[in-house]
Amino acid sequence: MSWLSDIFSGGGGIRQAMREGAVIVDLRTAYEYDQGHIPRSLNIPIDRIRANIDRIRDLNKPVILCCGTGSHCWEASVILKEAGIPRVINGGDWQSVWRKVRN
């Protein structure tokens, strides 16, 4: 599935990735994450994404990115794809991702 279909599938790409065992990476600060987050998501703030590339790669799973507004997801997806992580989905804001994965 291409990144375009992930964006325009109305959450289908996210739900399919979850069926494949995807991990959700929340790019917000620890404080923001503590205020509310998707259960079992990993909190890796955007400024720490490069330092955690090996950790993310070692998961060997699709990655769904989310943040507060969706603005950091694009930046992180570029970084991860350039690092050779093949399946990265820009999920946008965390609450939208949460609505898609809990239903």
Short mmCIF file of the C-alpha atoms (twelve columns), coordinates in Angstrom:
data_MODEL
# 
_entry.id   MODEL 
# 
loop_
_atom_site.group_PDB 
_atom_site.id 
_atom_site.type_symbol 
_atom_site.label_atom_id 
_atom_site.label_alt_id 
_atom_site.label_comp_id 
_atom_site.label_asym_id 
_atom_site.label_seq_id 
_atom_site.Cartn_x 
_atom_site.Cartn_y 
_atom_site.Cartn_z 
_atom_site.pdbx_PDB_model_num 
ATOM 1   C CA . MET A 1   0.000   0.000  0.000  1 
ATOM 2   C CA . SER A 2   1.427   3.382  -0.928 1 
ATOM 3   C CA . TRP A 3   1.681   6.404  1.309  1 
ATOM 4   C CA . LEU A 4   -1.000  8.120  -0.773 1 
ATOM 5   C CA . SER A 5   -3.471  5.351  -0.089 1 
ATOM 6   C CA . ASP A 6   -2.591  5.570  3.613  1 
ATOM 7   C CA . ILE A 7   -3.457  9.264  3.573  1 
ATOM 8   C CA . PHE A 8   -6.619  9.052  1.490  1 
ATOM 9   C CA . SER A 9   -8.074  5.757  2.683  1 
ATOM 10  C CA . GLY A 10  -10.015 7.254  5.557  1 
ATOM 11  C CA . GLY A 11  -7.962  5.387  8.121  1 
ATOM 12  C CA . GLY A 12  -7.894  2.105  6.212  1 
ATOM 13  C CA . GLY A 13  -4.113  2.272  5.916  1 
ATOM 14  C CA . ILE A 14  -3.789  2.791  9.645  1 
ATOM 15  C CA . ARG A 15  -6.176  -0.037 10.461 1 
ATOM 16  C CA . GLN A 16  -4.384  -2.373 8.032  1 
ATOM 17  C CA . ALA A 17  -1.017  -1.477 9.556  1 
ATOM 18  C CA . MET A 18  -2.422  -2.234 13.018 1 
ATOM 19  C CA . ARG A 19  -3.552  -5.666 11.796 1 
ATOM 20  C CA . GLU A 20  0.067   -6.159 10.706 1 
ATOM 21  C CA . GLY A 21  1.299   -5.386 14.231 1 
ATOM 22  C CA . ALA A 22  2.207   -1.721 13.728 1 
ATOM 23  C CA . VAL A 23  3.674   0.355  16.473 1 
ATOM 24  C CA . ILE A 24  2.366   3.870  17.101 1 
ATOM 25  C CA . VAL A 25  5.038   6.483  17.757 1 
ATOM 26  C CA . ASP A 26  3.806   9.651  19.463 1 
ATOM 27  C CA . LEU A 27  6.143   12.531 18.649 1 
ATOM 28  C CA . ARG A 28  4.938   14.930 21.343 1 
ATOM 29  C CA . THR A 29  6.882   15.931 24.450 1 
ATOM 30  C CA . ALA A 30  6.679   13.704 27.516 1 
ATOM 31  C CA . TYR A 31  4.496   16.311 29.225 1 
ATOM 32  C CA . GLU A 32  2.032   16.387 26.307 1 
ATOM 33  C CA . TYR A 33  2.040   12.584 26.133 1 
ATOM 34  C CA . ASP A 34  1.259   12.346 29.846 1 
ATOM 35  C CA . GLN A 35  -1.793  14.571 29.334 1 
ATOM 36  C CA . GLY A 36  -3.354  11.896 27.098 1 
ATOM 37  C CA . HIS A 37  -2.107  9.317  24.620 1 
ATOM 38  C CA . ILE A 38  -2.956  6.148  22.736 1 
ATOM 39  C CA . PRO A 39  -2.491  3.085  24.944 1 
ATOM 40  C CA . ARG A 40  0.680   1.105  24.140 1 
ATOM 41  C CA . SER A 41  2.059   3.895  21.934 1 
ATOM 42  C CA . LEU A 42  5.739   4.787  22.213 1 
ATOM 43  C CA . ASN A 43  6.601   8.332  23.185 1 
ATOM 44  C CA . ILE A 44  9.593   9.462  21.142 1 
ATOM 45  C CA . PRO A 45  9.601   13.258 20.898 1 
ATOM 46  C CA . ILE A 46  10.399  14.662 17.455 1 
ATOM 47  C CA . ASP A 47  13.723  16.057 18.679 1 
ATOM 48  C CA . ARG A 48  14.774  12.505 19.685 1 
ATOM 49  C CA . ILE A 49  13.630  10.657 16.554 1 
ATOM 50  C CA . ARG A 50  17.103  10.474 14.959 1 
ATOM 51  C CA . ALA A 51  18.603  9.106  18.184 1 
ATOM 52  C CA . ASN A 52  15.965  6.338  18.202 1 
ATOM 53  C CA . ILE A 53  16.193  5.163  14.589 1 
ATOM 54  C CA . ASP A 54  17.880  1.882  15.547 1 
ATOM 55  C CA . ARG A 55  15.271  1.242  18.250 1 
ATOM 56  C CA . ILE A 56  12.465  1.806  15.755 1 
ATOM 57  C CA . ARG A 57  14.157  -0.271 13.056 1 
ATOM 58  C CA . ASP A 58  14.689  -3.147 15.521 1 
ATOM 59  C CA . LEU A 59  10.922  -3.332 16.108 1 
ATOM 60  C CA . ASN A 60  10.644  -4.598 12.513 1 
ATOM 61  C CA . LYS A 61  7.023   -3.435 12.289 1 
ATOM 62  C CA . PRO A 62  5.077   -0.799 10.379 1 
ATOM 63  C CA . VAL A 63  5.263   2.579  12.118 1 
ATOM 64  C CA . ILE A 64  2.323   4.937  12.557 1 
ATOM 65  C CA . LEU A 65  3.357   8.450  13.522 1 
ATOM 66  C CA . CYS A 66  1.198   10.888 15.451 1 
ATOM 67  C CA . CYS A 67  1.689   14.170 17.274 1 
ATOM 68  C CA . GLY A 68  -0.359  17.097 18.580 1 
ATOM 69  C CA . THR A 69  -1.484  18.586 15.297 1 
ATOM 70  C CA . GLY A 70  0.141   16.417 12.641 1 
ATOM 71  C CA . SER A 71  2.834   18.967 11.874 1 
ATOM 72  C CA . HIS A 72  5.791   16.867 13.092 1 
ATOM 73  C CA . CYS A 73  4.673   13.641 11.426 1 
ATOM 74  C CA . TRP A 74  5.847   14.649 7.971  1 
ATOM 75  C CA . GLU A 75  9.323   15.562 9.239  1 
ATOM 76  C CA . ALA A 76  9.651   12.306 11.187 1 
ATOM 77  C CA . SER A 77  8.366   10.214 8.272  1 
ATOM 78  C CA . VAL A 78  11.042  11.658 5.993  1 
ATOM 79  C CA . ILE A 79  13.745  10.934 8.577  1 
ATOM 80  C CA . LEU A 80  12.584  7.347  9.103  1 
ATOM 81  C CA . LYS A 81  12.133  6.577  5.422  1 
ATOM 82  C CA . GLU A 82  15.593  7.970  4.646  1 
ATOM 83  C CA . ALA A 83  16.922  5.661  7.383  1 
ATOM 84  C CA . GLY A 84  15.490  2.683  5.502  1 
ATOM 85  C CA . ILE A 85  12.379  2.014  7.547  1 
ATOM 86  C CA . PRO A 86  10.042  0.825  4.807  1 
ATOM 87  C CA . ARG A 87  6.516   1.256  6.173  1 
ATOM 88  C CA . VAL A 88  5.938   4.632  7.829  1 
ATOM 89  C CA . ILE A 89  2.461   6.129  8.003  1 
ATOM 90  C CA . ASN A 90  1.835   9.785  8.752  1 
ATOM 91  C CA . GLY A 91  -1.173  9.460  11.043 1 
ATOM 92  C CA . GLY A 92  -1.574  13.140 11.869 1 
ATOM 93  C CA . ASP A 93  -2.858  14.276 15.233 1 
ATOM 94  C CA . TRP A 94  -2.938  11.628 17.960 1 
ATOM 95  C CA . GLN A 95  -6.645  11.918 18.653 1 
ATOM 96  C CA . SER A 96  -7.506  11.157 15.012 1 
ATOM 97  C CA . VAL A 97  -5.237  8.101  15.089 1 
ATOM 98  C CA . TRP A 98  -6.848  6.989  18.363 1 
ATOM 99  C CA . ARG A 99  -10.332 7.193  16.827 1 
ATOM 100 C CA . LYS A 100 -9.164  5.071  13.871 1 
ATOM 101 C CA . VAL A 101 -7.464  2.342  15.883 1 
ATOM 102 C CA . ARG A 102 -10.019 1.925  18.641 1 
ATOM 103 C CA . ASN A 103 -12.946 1.288  16.272 1 
# 
